[in-house]
Amino acid sequence: MKKFVLILLSFAFIFSSCKEEKVALSPERIRIEKDKVLETIKAFHTAYEKKDFGAMIPTLAGEVVFFGTDSGEVITTFSDYKQKMLEQWQEYDLMKYGEPYDVFIEMDPYGNFASIIYGVQLYVKKQNFENTYQVRAARTLRREKDKWVIVSGIVSIPRSPSESLTGAKNIQQ
């Protein structure tokens, strides 16, 4: 009996000390996960358009970091992010995203982290003002419990070269 217990303990020790090797995802599985990343971005856009913070929550990690176009737009907590969204939704009557374009997604081989960079048209309307912006966005996502959530992001509204030069002249004066 002692030998049996020793053998059993030996096997338990050997198996517990062996580390499980991670297996890289197949190219097909990577493609599927990249599609899920893009679906998460689209779900985020849809919730944003509807001004529905509750629908945004499943697309976001528990803590987020966001940088906006303005240098003062640096959000480092979930509560700050919610406050910023509520403020933006009060500022405009309507915000509507187009279909993302020039989409580039990079993912680690195990499908745990992803980075997406894309362009998207954003139509905004406020009383008598309306405009369509070409927005550039980058997001970092993490897979949690087999679903992708946004961990961080940066958004910018690019200026035309003439606007950039005008801005540079103002700084030099």
C-alpha positions in Angstrom: 0.0 0.0 0.0 2.9 2.4 0.8 4.4 1.8 -2.6 1.0 2.5 -4.3 0.7 5.8 -2.4 4.3 6.8 -3.2 3.7 6.0 -6.9 0.5 7.9 -6.9 2.2 10.9 -5.2 5.1 10.7 -7.7 2.7 10.8 -10.6 0.8 13.7 -9.1 4.0 15.6 -8.6 5.2 14.9 -12.1 1.9 16.0 -13.7 1.6 19.1 -11.5 5.1 20.3 -12.4 4.5 19.9 -16.1 3.4 23.2 -17.6 0.8 23.2 -20.3 2.3 24.5 -23.5 0.3 27.1 -25.3 -0.7 26.2 -28.8 -0.7 28.9 -31.5 -4.0 29.3 -33.3 -4.4 28.1 -36.8 -4.5 30.7 -39.6 -8.2 29.9 -40.0 -8.9 30.4 -36.2 -6.9 33.7 -36.3 -9.1 34.9 -39.2 -12.2 34.0 -37.2 -10.9 35.8 -34.1 -10.1 38.9 -36.2 -13.7 38.9 -37.5 -14.8 38.8 -33.9 -12.6 41.8 -33.1 -14.2 43.8 -35.9 -17.7 42.7 -34.7 -16.8 44.1 -31.2 -15.9 47.4 -32.8 -19.1 47.6 -34.7 -21.1 46.7 -31.6 -19.3 49.5 -29.8 -20.2 51.9 -32.6 -23.9 50.8 -32.6 -24.2 51.3 -28.8 -22.5 54.7 -29.1 -25.0 55.8 -31.8 -27.9 54.7 -29.7 -26.4 56.6 -26.7 -26.8 53.3 -24.8 -24.0 53.0 -22.2 -25.4 49.7 -21.0 -24.9 48.2 -24.5 -21.4 49.6 -24.6 -20.4 47.7 -21.4 -20.1 44.3 -23.0 -17.6 45.7 -25.5 -15.3 47.3 -22.8 -12.8 45.9 -20.3 -13.3 46.7 -16.6 -10.7 49.4 -16.8 -10.1 51.4 -20.0 -7.7 54.0 -21.3 -8.7 56.4 -24.1 -7.1 59.3 -25.8 -9.1 61.7 -27.9 -8.2 64.2 -30.6 -7.8 67.0 -28.1 -4.7 66.7 -25.9 -6.9 67.2 -22.9 -8.9 64.1 -23.7 -7.1 61.5 -21.6 -9.4 59.0 -19.9 -7.9 56.5 -17.5 -10.8 55.1 -15.5 -14.1 53.5 -16.4 -16.1 56.1 -14.5 -14.3 58.9 -16.3 -15.0 57.2 -19.6 -18.7 56.9 -18.8 -18.8 60.6 -17.8 -17.2 61.6 -21.1 -19.6 59.5 -23.1 -22.6 61.1 -21.3 -21.1 64.6 -22.0 -20.6 63.8 -25.7 -24.1 62.4 -26.1 -25.5 65.7 -24.7 -23.4 67.7 -27.2 -24.9 66.2 -30.4 -28.4 65.3 -31.5 -27.2 62.5 -33.8 -23.9 60.6 -34.3 -23.8 57.9 -36.9 -20.8 55.7 -37.8 -20.2 54.4 -41.3 -18.6 51.1 -42.2 -14.9 50.8 -41.0 -12.4 50.9 -43.9 -8.7 50.4 -44.3 -9.0 47.9 -41.4 -5.7 46.4 -40.1 -5.8 43.9 -37.3 -2.7 42.4 -35.6 -3.1 39.6 -33.1 -0.8 37.5 -31.0 -0.4 33.9 -32.1 -2.6 32.6 -29.2 -5.5 35.0 -29.8 -5.4 36.7 -26.4 -4.6 40.3 -27.5 -5.4 42.3 -30.7 -4.8 45.7 -32.1 -7.1 47.2 -34.7 -6.5 50.4 -36.7 -9.2 51.7 -39.0 -10.8 54.6 -40.6 -14.5 55.4 -40.4 -16.9 58.2 -41.4 -18.7 59.8 -38.5 -21.8 61.9 -39.3 -22.7 64.4 -36.6 -25.7 66.6 -36.3 -26.6 69.3 -33.7 -29.6 71.6 -34.3 -28.6 73.5 -37.5 -25.0 72.1 -37.7 -24.1 68.9 -39.5 -20.8 67.4 -40.7 -19.2 64.2 -41.7 -15.7 63.6 -40.4 -13.2 61.0 -41.5 -12.1 59.5 -38.2 -9.0 57.4 -37.6 -9.2 55.0 -34.7 -7.0 52.5 -33.0 -8.1 50.1 -30.3 -6.4 47.4 -28.2 -8.6 44.5 -27.3 -8.2 41.5 -25.0 -10.0 38.2 -25.1 -11.9 37.6 -21.9 -14.0 34.4 -21.4 -14.0 33.9 -25.2 -15.1 37.4 -26.1 -13.2 40.4 -27.2 -13.3 43.6 -25.1 -11.7 47.0 -25.7 -8.9 47.9 -23.3 -7.7 51.1 -24.8 -8.1 53.4 -27.8 -7.2 56.5 -29.5 -9.3 58.6 -31.9 -8.3 61.4 -34.2 -10.0 63.6 -36.8 -7.2 64.2 -39.3 -6.8 67.6 -40.7 -6.1 68.4 -44.3 -2.5 69.4 -45.1 -3.5 73.1 -45.5 -5.1 73.0 -42.1 -1.9 71.5 -40.6 0.2 74.2 -42.3 -2.1 77.0 -41.1 -1.8 75.6 -37.6 2.0 75.5 -37.9 2.0 79.2 -39.0 0.0 80.2 -36.0 2.4 78.6 -33.7 5.4 80.3 -35.3 3.9 83.8 -35.1 
